[in-house]
Amino acid sequence: MLPLSQRDTLLSRSLGSKVKEKFNGWLRLIFSDRNSKNLFLFLLLNLSFAFVELSYGIWSNSLGLISDSFHMFFDCTGLLAGLAASVITKWKANDKYSYGYVRAEVIAGFVNGLFLLFIAFFIMSEAVERAIEPPEVKHERLFVVSVLGFLVNLIGIYAFQHGHSHGGSSHGHSHGVSNSHGHLHNSHGHSHDHPIEFDSNGANSQIMKGVFLHILADTLGSVGVIVSAILMQTFGWMIADPICSMFISLLIIVSVLPLIKDSVSILMQRQPVSLDNILPQCYQKVISLAGVYSVQEPHFWTLCSDFYVGAIKLEVSKNVDPRYVIQHTQMIFAAAGVRQLYVQLDYTPM
């Protein structure tokens, strides 16, 4: 039997190798996709420059630069959450998570939005205090750093806008979930199992939208710092610095509200907005099928970005052909963009 010290050494080495193997696996997942790779590289660039901007902001006593650096730090939190979510969405489905982990993008968007709202209100409160009593700002140190920040954000805009415009070329990932289910009340059920293809860019579209909005707000914030530096240097308007901070705060709020609204709607199982005007037409088409009397208890929700799921109950004649009704109903809703539909037939002696 090995001595205790040797066993501890072997155990620590084994644990270290497992951690290293896990980390390498995450890196492989990150670099296997264009979006996640861009996220990772821009996260490193953004985090490095956030420290530079914070140091210069403290040195020059500029709230505009400090607030923009905090915005960049929280953007890094958003980038990290987006990166984690983009990796998690690629995890395979199992018996506990039959849909896989694609909804991680929604949770990441919601958490990221809350963080950004918090920092926006913090920056606004500080800016109001400084607007009442503007401090002395070393504006001559602002210009170079703010221009560098502007260039960093331009790199991010180019990378993510370029990746977004080429998103349709990515391959899908099968999670082995059935995309059509029929259930007949007081009779036998019919189920047709076809694996659902989760498009990796479709699953990440909310993540990438949020990232792009934040980078765009950062870019405009850098423009605001540049303008305030010019105003202070040219006219001596020290109040331009807190006004710039208010501008950045408002940009954060405006950019993040749509993301929070979308993520809350998905988490609250709201009917997909894009289907609001289409679903009534689908109901009419289903009712026009032979033997169908009415559509009852319709439920439609968003699993993740652009992936819609639904369940309806149809009141049908007792002599109806169930296979015909189920297949045509699924075809009608599939044409509207519903990727998975559960159909229950309720027979009536009409």
C-alpha positions in Angstrom: 0.0 0.0 0.0 1.3 3.5 -1.0 2.1 6.0 1.7 -0.4 8.8 2.3 1.8 11.5 0.8 2.2 9.5 -2.5 -1.5 8.8 -2.7 -2.2 12.6 -2.3 0.3 13.4 -5.0 -1.3 10.8 -7.4 -4.8 12.1 -6.6 -3.8 15.7 -7.2 -2.1 14.8 -10.5 -5.2 12.8 -11.6 -7.5 15.7 -10.7 -5.2 18.1 -12.5 -5.2 16.0 -15.7 -9.1 15.8 -15.6 -9.3 19.6 -15.2 -6.9 20.0 -18.1 -8.8 17.6 -20.2 -12.1 19.3 -19.5 -10.5 22.7 -20.3 -9.1 21.5 -23.6 -12.6 20.0 -24.5 -14.2 23.4 -23.9 -11.5 25.1 -26.0 -12.2 22.6 -28.8 -15.9 23.4 -28.6 -15.2 27.1 -28.6 -13.0 27.1 -31.7 -15.2 24.7 -33.6 -17.7 27.4 -34.2 -17.1 30.9 -35.8 -19.4 32.7 -33.4 -18.0 31.2 -30.2 -14.4 31.7 -31.5 -15.1 35.4 -32.2 -16.7 35.7 -28.8 -13.7 34.2 -27.1 -11.1 36.3 -28.9 -13.0 39.6 -28.5 -13.5 38.8 -24.8 -9.8 38.7 -24.3 -9.3 42.0 -26.3 -12.2 43.7 -24.5 -11.1 42.6 -21.0 -7.5 43.8 -21.7 -8.6 47.2 -22.9 -11.1 47.6 -20.0 -8.2 47.5 -17.5 -6.3 50.1 -19.6 -9.4 52.4 -19.8 -10.1 52.0 -16.0 -6.5 52.9 -15.2 -6.5 56.0 -17.4 -10.0 57.0 -16.1 -8.7 56.9 -12.5 -5.5 58.7 -13.5 -7.4 61.5 -15.3 -10.4 61.6 -12.9 -12.8 61.1 -15.8 -16.1 59.6 -14.9 -16.9 59.2 -18.6 -13.8 57.0 -19.0 -14.4 55.1 -15.7 -18.1 54.5 -16.6 -17.2 53.3 -20.0 -14.6 51.0 -18.6 -17.2 49.5 -16.2 -19.5 49.2 -19.1 -16.7 47.2 -20.9 -16.2 45.0 -17.8 -19.9 44.2 -17.7 -19.8 43.7 -21.4 -17.1 41.1 -20.7 -19.5 39.5 -18.2 -22.0 39.4 -21.0 -19.5 38.1 -23.5 -18.5 35.4 -20.9 -22.1 34.5 -20.3 -22.7 34.4 -24.1 -19.6 32.2 -24.6 -20.6 29.8 -21.8 -24.1 29.6 -23.3 -22.8 29.0 -26.8 -20.8 26.1 -25.5 -23.7 24.7 -23.3 -26.1 24.8 -26.2 -23.9 22.3 -28.0 -24.2 19.8 -25.2 -26.2 16.7 -26.2 -29.7 15.9 -25.1 -30.3 13.2 -22.5 -33.1 11.6 -20.7 -33.3 14.4 -18.1 -32.9 17.3 -20.7 -34.7 15.9 -23.7 -34.5 19.1 -25.6 -30.8 19.5 -24.8 -29.5 22.8 -23.4 -30.4 25.2 -26.1 -32.4 27.5 -23.7 -29.1 28.4 -22.1 -29.0 31.3 -24.6 -32.2 32.7 -23.2 -31.0 32.6 -19.6 -27.7 34.1 -20.6 -29.5 37.0 -22.3 -31.7 37.7 -19.4 -28.9 37.6 -16.8 -26.7 39.7 -19.0 -29.5 42.3 -19.4 -30.1 42.6 -15.6 -26.3 43.2 -15.0 -26.2 45.9 -17.6 -29.3 47.6 -16.3 -27.8 47.7 -12.8 -24.5 49.3 -14.0 -26.5 51.8 -16.2 -28.4 53.1 -13.2 -25.2 53.3 -11.2 -23.5 55.3 -13.9 -26.5 57.6 -14.2 -26.6 58.4 -10.4 -22.9 59.2 -10.4 -23.3 61.4 -13.4 -26.1 63.4 -11.9 -23.9 64.1 -8.8 -21.0 65.2 -11.0 -23.3 67.3 -13.1 -24.4 69.3 -10.0 -20.7 69.8 -9.0 -18.4 69.1 -12.0 -14.9 68.1 -10.8 -11.6 69.0 -12.5 -10.9 66.4 -15.2 -7.5 65.9 -16.8 -9.0 66.0 -20.3 -5.7 66.0 -22.1 -5.2 62.3 -21.2 -8.7 61.2 -22.4 -8.4 61.6 -26.2 -5.8 58.9 -27.0 -7.5 56.2 -24.8 -11.0 56.9 -26.0 -9.8 56.7 -29.7 -8.2 53.3 -28.9 -11.4 52.2 -27.3 -13.3 53.3 -30.4 -11.0 51.2 -32.6 -11.4 48.1 -30.3 -15.2 48.3 -30.6 -15.0 48.8 -34.4 -13.1 45.5 -34.5 -15.9 43.9 -32.5 -18.6 45.3 -34.8 -16.8 44.1 -37.9 -16.3 40.6 -36.4 -19.8 40.0 -35.2 -21.6 41.7 -38.0 -19.5 39.7 -40.5 -20.2 36.5 -38.6 -24.0 37.3 -38.3 -24.3 37.9 -42.1 -22.8 34.5 -42.8 -24.7 32.7 -40.1 -26.8 30.6 -42.4 -23.9 28.4 -43.6 -23.5 26.6 -40.3 -24.4 23.0 -39.9 -27.2 21.8 -37.6 -26.8 19.5 -34.6 -29.3 16.7 -34.2 -30.6 16.1 -30.7 -32.8 13.1 -31.5 -36.1 14.8 -30.5 -39.3 13.8 -32.2 -40.8 16.7 -34.3 -44.3 15.4 -34.7 -46.6 13.7 -32.2 -50.2 12.7 -32.5 -52.4 11.7 -29.6 -55.9 10.4 -30.0 -58.3 10.7 -27.1 -60.0 7.4 -26.4 -58.1 5.7 -29.2 -54.6 4.7 -30.3 -51.8 7.4 -30.7 -49.6 7.9 -33.7 -46.1 9.2 -33.4 -43.5 9.8 -36.1 -39.9 10.2 -34.9 -37.7 12.5 -36.9 -34.7 14.1 -35.3 -34.9 17.8 -34.9 -32.0 19.8 -36.3 -31.0 22.6 -34.0 -29.1 25.1 -36.1 -26.1 26.3 -34.1 -26.4 29.8 -35.3 -30.2 29.8 -34.8 -29.7 28.7 -31.2 -27.1 31.4 -30.6 -28.9 34.2 -32.5 -30.1 35.9 -29.3 -26.7 35.7 -27.8 -25.1 37.2 -30.8 -27.8 39.9 -31.1 -27.1 40.9 -27.5 -23.4 41.0 -28.0 -23.7 43.1 -31.1 -26.0 45.6 -29.4 -23.6 46.0 -26.5 -20.6 46.5 -28.7 -22.6 49.1 -30.7 -23.5 50.9 -27.5 -19.8 50.7 -26.4 -18.8 52.2 -29.8 -21.2 55.1 -29.4 -20.0 55.5 -25.8 -16.4 55.9 -27.0 -17.6 58.5 -29.5 -19.2 60.3 -26.5 -15.9 60.3 -24.5 -14.0 61.6 -27.6 -16.6 64.4 -28.0 -16.5 65.3 -24.3 -12.6 65.4 -24.3 -12.7 67.8 -27.3 -15.3 70.0 -25.6 -13.3 70.2 -22.4 -10.0 70.9 -24.2 -11.5 73.5 -26.5 -14.1 75.3 -24.4 -13.3 74.1 -20.8 -16.7 72.6 -20.4 -16.1 70.2 -17.5 -19.8 69.4 -17.4 -19.4 67.6 -20.7 -17.9 64.6 -18.8 -21.0 63.7 -16.7 -23.2 64.5 -19.7 -21.2 61.9 -21.6 -21.7 59.4 -18.8 -25.5 60.0 -18.9 -25.3 59.4 -22.6 -23.5 56.1 -22.1 -26.0 55.1 -19.4 -29.0 55.7 -21.7 -27.3 53.8 -24.5 -26.9 50.8 -22.2 -30.5 50.9 -21.2 -31.8 51.3 -24.8 -29.6 48.5 -26.1 -30.5 46.0 -23.4 -34.3 46.5 -23.0 -35.2 44.7 -26.2 -33.0 41.7 -25.1 -34.6 41.6 -21.7 -38.1 41.9 -23.3 -37.4 39.0 -25.7 -35.9 36.7 -23.0 -38.7 37.4 -20.5 -41.3 36.6 -23.2 -39.6 33.3 -23.9 -39.2 32.4 -20.3 -42.9 33.3 -19.6 -43.9 31.0 -22.5 -45.5 33.8 -24.5 -46.8 33.0 -27.9 -44.1 33.8 -30.5 -44.6 37.4 -31.7 -43.9 36.4 -35.3 -46.8 34.0 -35.2 -49.4 36.4 -33.8 -50.9 37.1 -37.2 -50.2 33.7 -38.7 -51.8 31.3 -36.2 -55.4 32.4 -36.7 -55.0 31.7 -40.4 -53.6 28.2 -39.5 -56.6 27.5 -37.3 -58.9 28.3 -40.2 -57.0 26.0 -42.5 -57.2 23.2 -39.9 -61.0 23.6 -39.4 -61.4 23.4 -43.2 -60.0 19.8 -43.1 -62.6 17.1 -43.6 -64.0 15.9 -40.2 -62.5 18.7 -38.1 -65.0 20.8 -36.2 -62.9 23.1 -34.0 -59.5 23.9 -32.6 -59.3 23.9 -28.8 -56.6 24.7 -26.2 -53.9 26.0 -28.6 -50.5 26.5 -26.9 -47.5 27.8 -28.8 -44.1 28.9 -27.3 -40.5 29.5 -28.1 -38.0 26.8 -27.1 -35.0 29.0 -28.2 -34.4 31.6 -30.9 -36.6 30.8 -34.0 -37.5 27.4 -32.7 -41.3 27.2 -32.1 -43.2 24.4 -30.3 -46.9 23.9 -30.1 -49.7 21.7 -28.8 -53.4 21.8 -29.9 -56.6 19.7 -29.4 -58.9 19.2 -32.3 -62.6 18.3 -32.0 -63.2 15.8 -34.8 -65.9 13.5 -36.2 -65.8 9.9 -34.9 -65.5 8.7 -38.5 -62.5 10.9 -39.4 -59.2 9.5 -40.7 -56.8 10.3 -37.8 -53.6 9.9 -39.9 -54.9 12.3 -42.5 -55.9 15.0 -39.9 -52.7 14.7 -37.9 -50.4 14.8 -40.9 -52.1 17.7 -42.6 -52.4 19.7 -39.4 -48.6 19.3 -38.9 -48.0 20.3 -42.4 -50.1 23.5 -42.0 -48.2 24.6 -38.9 -44.8 23.5 -40.2 -45.3 25.9 -43.1 -45.9 28.7 -40.5 -42.6 27.9 -38.8 -43.6 25.6 -36.0 -40.9 23.0 -35.8 -42.6 20.6 -33.3 -46.4 20.1 -32.8 -48.4 17.9 -30.5 -51.9 17.1 -31.8 -54.7 15.6 -29.7 -57.9 14.4 -31.3 -61.1 14.6 -29.3 -63.9 12.6 -30.9 -67.4 13.9 -30.8 -70.6 12.1 -32.0 -71.8 15.1 -34.1 
